[in-house]
Amino acid sequence: MRALDLVFSYGDHVVFDGFSLIASPGRRIGLVGENGAGKSTLLRLLAGLEEPLAGRVERGPDVGFLMQELPFPGDATVSGVVDHALAEIRAATARLDTLAVRLAGDAGALAEYGRTLEWAQAHDLWDADRRAELVLAGLGLGAIAPTRRLETLSGGQRSRLGLAALLIRQPETLLLDEPTNHLDDAGMEFLERHLSALTGIVVLSSHDRVFLDAVCTDIVDLDPALGGPARYGGAYSQYLVHKRAERARWEQRHVEEQDELKQLRESVAVTARGVAHDRPQRDNAKTLYDFKTGRVQKQISRRVRNAQQRLDELTRAQVRKPPAPLRFAAPLTGRGGTGEPVLSVRDAHVPGRLHIGQLDVPDSARLLVTGGNGAGKSTLLTLLAGTLAPARGVVHRRRGVRVGLLEQDVAVSDPAKTPRQLYAEAGPGALPLAQLGLLRPRDLDRPAGVLSVGQRRRLALAVLVARPPDVLLLDEPTNHISLPLAEELFDALGTAPGAVVIASHDRWLRREWQGSRLRLDEGRVG
């Protein structure tokens, strides 16, 4: 598959301007970049669901694209979806049987048999029925009755069934947009193993960094630091190494260019006053003096002219200053470092949702709260924040302690106000909102009510970063944000003053976490 010089835009918003990509069999390419960088758009262009304004896509005849909704009526059954996925494979089986009878004296049949056999081998034809059983079980669908109608399935089950149908069919090119949605850990691990064993082409986007690290042979960054979209060999971990080195080079180049610009400006501004001293000359030396002075002035003029030319060129071509990485400002009322609890929970009970016997959060805590869906992670954070009171038991906060909570679904106080206005109303911050880089400039003065969930979360995060509380509570902080921002947020937690408590199902965060852990379905701190 090849995409050559693609140009695409939505109205005035240019998504691609001369983008190219080559995907070969055996390569599994992960797409990363800021939200809106074009990951979903690129997959739709590769699948032929969108047409570029310029350029072209060269694709093989056997391409599978993961649809967000199953293209079947509600009264279709699970077995019907599976049969549809196997239909082409079963047709190839029947065709091979027919051609085998004609092989003796039919040269055309021999050629077609060879082509069909090659297709059958690429699609692992003789193991297709077993593959169907393994895929359904691996994606958590094995216990669903084959006769179950699609309209009776949950949205997550239908999404997983659509992914299962694509894996059962096993096209030569797979295009997957967020395939890990609605998968639990076991389902994601199965998908990682399955995709890694494929010999065809896979192009995918995902917010699950462990998945990208396990599956991908290449990463394409659609929102690079410098230049156009860039391709990096290796999995996600290798991509991060490349990006850190690239960031260091960017910073060094910017510093060197700014130093050179300063020197050039000084050089251009310097006159020749000190070169030829203004002193009286003897009559017999005047001619020689005029000759030498004229020659010196020409040399000075040439140097100044060359410096001005270089200054103009560098001013036009200089790299922009790297955006400051996300860092928490100095604490306003922080009291870190004593090891004393700032929050204490004793026998707190929320009926049907949570029971915590004992939990102490020291002033310098780094605590990760994990557990399955419904285990009470969000409930615990709202208890600690004081926005929910337990039916019995007590949550104690040290006097004067400020607690800040980043909720999963942020509600704005006044939807008509802009992010800039809401940020200013939250109190004096260490930096203007625009300098934090969490919202695009064009979103700073839009009504907050029209912002997406992710944009509202970025605004709330901006307030917490610029005005950090004594206790920072983050509920699924990597949801609805881009991978680059998730990496910056994780790195920035080391600079957060006071205590940090995070509730998350993010596998990368769980894998890399160095602090304490509380698993709610076990009810213990580790």
C-alpha angles and dihedrals in degrees: 000000000000133000111195126196095330118194119189137157142169104223107303093347109098111208100174130014111181098339118170132185134175119199119188130191111279094028120115108195122197120204117214135170144109119313106278094026090120108262096136091038092054092050090051090049091051090049093049094243089118127036121220121236087229137000125041144251120226110200136167123247095256110066126148123197123191106238120210090225129035111252092227134098119256093253092059115109134230090248089051091057091048092048090051090052090051096042097094092046092050090048089053090051091053091046092053090052091050094047093047089064092053098046096097100075107002117092091185091054090052092054093047091046089055093051093046092047091052090051090047092052092048089053094044088237099180093055097043098108092048089046089055091055093047094048094049091049093044092053093049096256100107095100095053112103113248089230093056112124118235093233089064094055124094120247090255092051092050090049091052091047090054090052090046092053090053093049091047091052090047101197120199091248121039121195111190126183110195096332093174094067110120093013124124122215093274092050093049092049090051091050091049092054094044096050093043090058095053120107097201132078122293124185116177147158124214141161090212106099095190088055092051090048093051099043113028127091091182137023123210113200110205092186105045128175096245134013124355131327111314134208121218125194117230136034128306094281091056089046090057090052090051092047094051091050090046090051091051091051091048092052092046093048091049092051093047093048092049090050091050092048090052092050092047092051090051091047093051092047094052114097129204093253094116097043099070111029116226099240133134116270130215114248094243090051097047096089092049090045093052090048095049094042092051091051092049092048091052090052091048092048091051092050092047091047092050091048091050091050092051090045091053093048094047093045089056097042102036116129116248119253111271111253112255111258117246110276132164115245121239112287116267096203101003121155101181129156107046097095091226118136117262092183129030129183123197124184093328113178129188106181113246093358116058147354121189118182099188135351130162121189112200120213092254098038125146103193127172116200115203137171141121127292109294094019090120104256095139091041091056092052093050089051091052091046092052095237090113127044121210119243086232136359128045141271111201125197123194112249114273095011115146115214123195125191128197103203126202093240109034116206116205119221094226117018091196093062123086126242089251091055094045091048092051092049091055089071138265112326133198093242138021112262093246092059094057091069094216095118129039115250091245090058097051095084101034120107108273090226092070095051120110122248089259093050092050090051090051090053092050090047090051090058092049093047096048095039104029117193126219090255119034116199117191120188110200091329095184094057114109094006130104124258093248090054091045089055092048092048092050091050091045093057088080089064095046111115120229125000127346124199118182129187110198146150090195105132094205091052091047091049095049099038114123101180134076122306134212117193106194098203086057095037097217140111116233 
